[in-house]
Amino acid sequence: MRDRYLCVVDQIEFTKLKQLVEALDPSAFVVVMDASEVLGEGFKRSEKGI
């Protein structure tokens, strides 16, 4: 079984992440989804109050 990773990144980081994944494994399977909310250590509340 291959390794699997889940990460949350902003739009700027996403562009860099796509380039990195392509360079490391051109056949990688990547799923991209918008997140309406992310909770947990390391995440700050939006300035919009959402």
N, CA, C and O atoms as CSV, one atom per row, in Angstrom:
chain,resi,resn,atom,element,x,y,z
A,1,MET,N,N,0.850,-1.171,0.000
A,1,MET,CA,C,0.000,0.000,0.000
A,1,MET,C,C,0.903,1.244,0.000
A,1,MET,O,O,1.949,1.270,0.649
A,2,ARG,N,N,0.480,2.256,-0.732
A,2,ARG,CA,C,1.249,3.493,-0.813
A,2,ARG,C,C,0.913,4.414,0.348
A,2,ARG,O,O,-0.145,4.306,0.968
A,3,ASP,N,N,1.848,5.328,0.626
A,3,ASP,CA,C,1.611,6.321,1.672
A,3,ASP,C,C,0.480,7.250,1.278
A,3,ASP,O,O,0.269,7.523,0.096
A,4,ARG,N,N,-0.249,7.736,2.281
A,4,ARG,CA,C,-1.316,8.706,2.059
A,4,ARG,C,C,-1.106,9.880,2.998
A,4,ARG,O,O,-0.686,9.707,4.143
A,5,TYR,N,N,-1.396,11.056,2.513
A,5,TYR,CA,C,-1.222,12.266,3.306
A,5,TYR,C,C,-2.453,13.144,3.160
A,5,TYR,O,O,-3.095,13.168,2.110
A,6,LEU,N,N,-2.771,13.860,4.222
A,6,LEU,CA,C,-3.857,14.834,4.201
A,6,LEU,C,C,-3.278,16.135,4.730
A,6,LEU,O,O,-2.660,16.154,5.795
A,7,CYS,N,N,-3.471,17.210,4.000
A,7,CYS,CA,C,-2.949,18.492,4.473
A,7,CYS,C,C,-3.906,19.615,4.101
A,7,CYS,O,O,-4.690,19.507,3.159
A,8,VAL,N,N,-3.819,20.685,4.861
A,8,VAL,CA,C,-4.622,21.880,4.621
A,8,VAL,C,C,-3.647,23.006,4.335
A,8,VAL,O,O,-2.762,23.290,5.141
A,9,VAL,N,N,-3.809,23.647,3.187
A,9,VAL,CA,C,-2.913,24.732,2.795
A,9,VAL,C,C,-3.719,25.888,2.219
A,9,VAL,O,O,-4.847,25.706,1.762
A,10,ASP,N,N,-3.126,27.080,2.246
A,10,ASP,CA,C,-3.790,28.213,1.605
A,10,ASP,C,C,-3.473,28.192,0.111
A,10,ASP,O,O,-2.725,27.332,-0.353
A,11,GLN,N,N,-4.033,29.127,-0.633
A,11,GLN,CA,C,-3.917,29.119,-2.086
A,11,GLN,C,C,-2.466,29.222,-2.560
A,11,GLN,O,O,-2.081,28.543,-3.512
A,12,ILE,N,N,-1.661,30.057,-1.912
A,12,ILE,CA,C,-0.263,30.208,-2.309
A,12,ILE,C,C,0.505,28.908,-2.057
A,12,ILE,O,O,1.276,28.459,-2.906
A,13,GLU,N,N,0.288,28.311,-0.887
A,13,GLU,CA,C,0.948,27.048,-0.575
A,13,GLU,C,C,0.480,25.932,-1.502
A,13,GLU,O,O,1.252,25.029,-1.824
A,14,PHE,N,N,-0.775,25.987,-1.930
A,14,PHE,CA,C,-1.322,24.951,-2.805
A,14,PHE,C,C,-0.563,24.889,-4.122
A,14,PHE,O,O,-0.263,23.801,-4.611
A,15,THR,N,N,-0.255,26.023,-4.690
A,15,THR,CA,C,0.497,26.052,-5.949
A,15,THR,C,C,1.857,25.394,-5.763
A,15,THR,O,O,2.290,24.611,-6.609
A,16,LYS,N,N,2.527,25.704,-4.668
A,16,LYS,CA,C,3.829,25.111,-4.382
A,16,LYS,C,C,3.697,23.611,-4.130
A,16,LYS,O,O,4.533,22.827,-4.579
A,17,LEU,N,N,2.649,23.214,-3.413
A,17,LEU,CA,C,2.435,21.802,-3.124
A,17,LEU,C,C,2.220,21.001,-4.405
A,17,LEU,O,O,2.779,19.914,-4.555
A,18,LYS,N,N,1.424,21.519,-5.319
A,18,LYS,CA,C,1.203,20.825,-6.595
A,18,LYS,C,C,2.515,20.617,-7.340
A,18,LYS,O,O,2.760,19.540,-7.884
A,19,GLN,N,N,3.349,21.636,-7.365
A,19,GLN,CA,C,4.645,21.523,-8.048
A,19,GLN,C,C,5.524,20.470,-7.376
A,19,GLN,O,O,6.191,19.689,-8.055
A,20,LEU,N,N,5.526,20.447,-6.046
A,20,LEU,CA,C,6.334,19.485,-5.303
A,20,LEU,C,C,5.856,18.056,-5.551
A,20,LEU,O,O,6.664,17.163,-5.807
A,21,VAL,N,N,4.551,17.842,-5.476
A,21,VAL,CA,C,4.000,16.499,-5.700
A,21,VAL,C,C,4.325,16.034,-7.111
A,21,VAL,O,O,4.736,14.890,-7.302
A,22,GLU,N,N,4.152,16.889,-8.086
A,22,GLU,CA,C,4.450,16.534,-9.481
A,22,GLU,C,C,5.920,16.148,-9.642
A,22,GLU,O,O,6.240,15.195,-10.351
A,23,ALA,N,N,6.810,16.888,-8.984
A,23,ALA,CA,C,8.242,16.600,-9.087
A,23,ALA,C,C,8.606,15.277,-8.414
A,23,ALA,O,O,9.445,14.529,-8.916
A,24,LEU,N,N,7.968,14.991,-7.271
A,24,LEU,CA,C,8.296,13.782,-6.523
A,24,LEU,C,C,7.634,12.534,-7.082
A,24,LEU,O,O,8.234,11.459,-7.087
A,25,ASP,N,N,6.393,12.672,-7.558
A,25,ASP,CA,C,5.652,11.501,-8.047
A,25,ASP,C,C,4.626,11.933,-9.093
A,25,ASP,O,O,3.483,12.241,-8.754
A,26,PRO,N,N,5.026,11.954,-10.344
A,26,PRO,CA,C,4.120,12.396,-11.414
A,26,PRO,C,C,2.837,11.574,-11.515
A,26,PRO,O,O,1.857,12.042,-12.094
A,27,SER,N,N,2.822,10.370,-10.968
A,27,SER,CA,C,1.609,9.538,-11.037
A,27,SER,C,C,0.782,9.611,-9.755
A,27,SER,O,O,-0.152,8.829,-9.578
A,28,ALA,N,N,1.111,10.527,-8.874
A,28,ALA,CA,C,0.383,10.653,-7.600
A,28,ALA,C,C,-1.085,10.989,-7.844
A,28,ALA,O,O,-1.425,11.714,-8.779
A,29,PHE,N,N,-1.941,10.453,-6.992
A,29,PHE,CA,C,-3.370,10.722,-7.030
A,29,PHE,C,C,-3.635,11.840,-6.031
A,29,PHE,O,O,-3.345,11.686,-4.844
A,30,VAL,N,N,-4.178,12.956,-6.488
A,30,VAL,CA,C,-4.379,14.129,-5.644
A,30,VAL,C,C,-5.847,14.535,-5.682
A,30,VAL,O,O,-6.435,14.655,-6.757
A,31,VAL,N,N,-6.435,14.746,-4.512
A,31,VAL,CA,C,-7.809,15.220,-4.409
A,31,VAL,C,C,-7.760,16.622,-3.815
A,31,VAL,O,O,-7.088,16.848,-2.808
A,32,VAL,N,N,-8.472,17.564,-4.435
A,32,VAL,CA,C,-8.483,18.955,-3.977
A,32,VAL,C,C,-9.921,19.326,-3.620
A,32,VAL,O,O,-10.843,19.128,-4.412
A,33,MET,N,N,-10.096,19.870,-2.403
A,33,MET,CA,C,-11.432,20.263,-1.955
A,33,MET,C,C,-11.337,21.572,-1.194
A,33,MET,O,O,-10.353,21.818,-0.497
A,34,ASP,N,N,-12.348,22.408,-1.321
A,34,ASP,CA,C,-12.443,23.615,-0.507
A,34,ASP,C,C,-12.892,23.220,0.892
A,34,ASP,O,O,-13.685,22.295,1.067
A,35,ALA,N,N,-12.377,23.930,1.879
A,35,ALA,CA,C,-12.783,23.693,3.258
A,35,ALA,C,C,-13.489,24.937,3.773
A,35,ALA,O,O,-12.959,26.043,3.666
A,36,SER,N,N,-14.669,24.767,4.325
A,36,SER,CA,C,-15.384,25.908,4.872
A,36,SER,C,C,-14.931,26.214,6.296
A,36,SER,O,O,-15.156,27.311,6.807
A,37,GLU,N,N,-14.288,25.226,6.932
A,37,GLU,CA,C,-13.846,25.430,8.299
A,37,GLU,C,C,-12.742,24.424,8.621
A,37,GLU,O,O,-12.813,23.259,8.229
A,38,VAL,N,N,-11.726,24.889,9.337
A,38,VAL,CA,C,-10.651,24.018,9.800
A,38,VAL,C,C,-10.422,24.334,11.267
A,38,VAL,O,O,-10.209,25.491,11.632
A,39,LEU,N,N,-10.464,23.316,12.103
A,39,LEU,CA,C,-10.306,23.502,13.544
A,39,LEU,C,C,-9.120,22.692,14.042
A,39,LEU,O,O,-8.768,21.668,13.456
A,40,GLY,N,N,-8.516,23.147,15.109
A,40,GLY,CA,C,-7.446,22.382,15.723
A,40,GLY,C,C,-6.215,23.229,15.975
A,40,GLY,O,O,-6.154,24.396,15.588
A,41,GLU,N,N,-5.244,22.629,16.625
A,41,GLU,CA,C,-4.018,23.319,16.966
A,41,GLU,C,C,-3.308,23.805,15.701
A,41,GLU,O,O,-3.177,23.064,14.726
A,42,GLY,N,N,-2.859,25.042,15.731
A,42,GLY,CA,C,-2.127,25.587,14.595
A,42,GLY,C,C,-2.976,26.405,13.652
A,42,GLY,O,O,-2.444,27.007,12.719
A,43,PHE,N,N,-4.287,26.449,13.866
A,43,PHE,CA,C,-5.167,27.226,13.002
A,43,PHE,C,C,-5.763,28.376,13.779
A,43,PHE,O,O,-6.179,28.223,14.928
A,44,LYS,N,N,-5.797,29.523,13.142
A,44,LYS,CA,C,-6.349,30.713,13.778
A,44,LYS,C,C,-7.713,31.016,13.207
A,44,LYS,O,O,-8.024,30.641,12.076
A,45,ARG,N,N,-8.516,31.687,13.983
A,45,ARG,CA,C,-9.840,32.109,13.535
A,45,ARG,C,C,-9.719,33.143,12.430
A,45,ARG,O,O,-8.849,34.011,12.492
A,46,SER,N,N,-10.558,33.068,11.443
A,46,SER,CA,C,-10.576,34.028,10.341
A,46,SER,C,C,-10.870,35.427,10.840
A,46,SER,O,O,-11.635,35.605,11.787
A,47,GLU,N,N,-10.268,36.418,10.210
A,47,GLU,CA,C,-10.556,37.811,10.579
A,47,GLU,C,C,-11.981,38.192,10.205
A,47,GLU,O,O,-12.501,39.194,10.695
A,48,LYS,N,N,-12.609,37.416,9.353
A,48,LYS,CA,C,-13.998,37.649,8.972
A,48,LYS,C,C,-14.952,37.228,10.080
A,48,LYS,O,O,-16.149,37.509,10.023
A,49,GLY,N,N,-14.405,36.547,11.097
A,49,GLY,CA,C,-15.253,36.074,12.187
A,49,GLY,C,C,-15.942,34.773,11.896
A,49,GLY,O,O,-16.857,34.381,12.620
A,50,ILE,N,N,-15.524,34.093,10.852
A,50,ILE,CA,C,-16.137,32.807,10.486
A,50,ILE,C,C,-15.363,31.692,11.130
A,50,ILE,O,O,-15.705,30.523,10.957
